[in-house]
């Protein structure tokens, strides 16, 4: 992993360009948002994280790999803590400590990039005014993003917990999330209802569970879809069994308000029958579009906030808590936890004995099992990457890498863990108990404090 510490160069002049090449980004996501999804940044509008949210992430995925010479980031508010920028997850990393609201960076490495991701760390209520991405001619790309249309979507079955696998997950712009059937490989129906008539000439699909290659193979994927809609529309399309996106041109264009998809056939998972679709976009011949998921996302966020508040640990959400301890022989154990109100988690652990260390990071989601004044019981599930030895170790909150990144000399697997978080009245922190029968994390009970 190459890490470059950037010496910040502040803008002193205004740059004017005649216009650059087009860059298509049909997936842009954020772990926190106020009123709008981050696509509005590239519509000339301001975008901000939700009130009080720290350690928020903003991810921009390019439809095709792009050569990038530089970046410009402009904020509305003062940035007090550093911002981390990742290209291709952890391939090329900048740690920025801006002294102004506007700054630029130059990318020295000449190669094509798949993604651009920002971690705002301790900065809260971040307001982004502008992001510009420069091509090899030092001109800003024209960023082409999907339009968001009003409508609704429903599925005939959903795996439990429903909040984690809801059908609106195919429009939440997070490849680590997705809709999952309830233990069914075929037969499920997804119905789309558009408020205004739409034209669909092609469908872009991220088949299966794209959180990681392990998840992808473990769960079933779509093989054949039957499409039915207004005016007697009927077509059948075949889906490839591949990681990443694929564009399926429809044999005949669809026009109308109502469209349904039936899963006719699937590729079997090695572990689970559950069939997963991670993300979907429609193409009308000019632009990609998808149904607005904001109501579902906001309802989910409010539910999580209310449950954590019920347990008197609301400050844990959208913050970072950690624990560290030393034992005899200079042995060290440390943990970092991030629980986000959107339902996502990031956990990093380290246990050092002499010169040998065991480290891991886990990325996934939580399910609230019980919340009361005595604390909150959570089921954590997702993707864990573990290393042992004395070499360089990975960190994963840039998005986890997923199928894009090849972790060498590391163990990757799907995990489930059960924990209880309670307020620690003695020191103003929090106690986390691991109640798993077969724990993946190496602790039974630890005390944590806010960072």
Steps between C-alpha positions, in 0.01 A plus 500: 500500500635837400423791732596851411482789748388804306646847545196718453504767231231762541319660210602858424343539159183395325539229239296528179463213254334454165361165618633149538412140428194329642528281808204279585431420866173314541575406864573774756427428865543644848467353848333823612285761328266780598234561233656384174708214368854607398419492127396865537867602536535448125182696427655820636333469840634481854485170685552433869519219751236479772519708816751367752631222276870426518713252307273528197607351169432621146565245223509570126524194274587550135314298236830444321861541621622858450834678486504786749755779527354687795209586728339815634290491817315801633308515829238743626610466862835495674669160508666460840632143477681321219318337208614171347469443127532156342545408135418135430423451869843469664729508197575873514423699813515870595471641852391862461514766770347803329548851631246641262161395361638440153802295398630284219724196466710362218508126437847391399439136419404447134237228493126447474282521808168332583387701800547813708407489868506758780502437873420820691621352831417721801359783289128536565221652294726521195364716216653427158462777242695352214709205387689517175698215347763592241595299194847463348465837322440664839137567411210408726302195398132552430359272768192317372277363776157328496173683543285406797130448426199466729335164535493185710634148494399182684603135508302188578749388766785650704755332724498590871599751632283686250670834568833357385375328183207717392432529126585873514858389564537453122474881472701607808823528292695269731645190340562351845121493552228333299155346485483136599216253446380299797688174435362474145707447186215559251143621485532838669346801328624861517245768402597854396242780491610833351298816569578624148525273192856384436687356205739213571736381227754327721554393861828529688525234767743409777409134536531308825642621830783732396629571851788260431593210276427270797146637534449485124574129471315409821161642393285429195503738202251581225535301176174571315241776548155522344384859449130592481348846484251746358343449158564126502877532524673160544870423457755259647861597566809302601737621771872415517655348809765762566623742763465867413234663287352377173280678248214296357342644185129418483383320183220756487478833684252533784278810531258551785442536874495140618763230452556173682790255495464131582806293591466200266842342554805561719862403560516303828699627797755275664355562847164681485189470284424870551512684167660845509504805271734772628412794277301591188470788253267556205617660172262703282738544206644825634539464876498245778227541760368331815213531746553739793587297815520794744179425694614146576852615590375776732248270670779249563732767642230635733419151625865431585542836671188445712612152609850616597346794686268261685813321622659832608791453261392733218846665500649175372329542163693685229804528725801287583557312824817311585676294761868420562692314768854381574593183686821340619778477246378808311213302347229728355131463421299775331162550335330767294123500439285710270125446512317716248136603505457364147550150644861448389800411717878512490703316764876471525686283749861428590666257740879510523714245680868583472584564136201308366164667448152386414295771337165515327242737365131423463252682278130433495170581668325465833159368593341637818373203699396684816528854639414618851632721775745221584670508160469372147548149357637487145568234242794604284551342161711560191853450374815453708862516381759361741880491496763351723874561501742790498438669163285784369135485604188617322240744624157495346282803561566634153218271395654166572641429158240233429561325170710793373788439736713187535618457858825302499590270788165562664200286596160621374169364617137577579444560872221534756562636850269581793578787734333706772582869549418670830587843641787484748386731776832477679718671240252654259581249229346177376535130570484250215443133578552230240226238541588289195534125546782491243644854502701644213616792715750430778322653799227406744451840657670838453454861604497762223499877482416753230791629289 
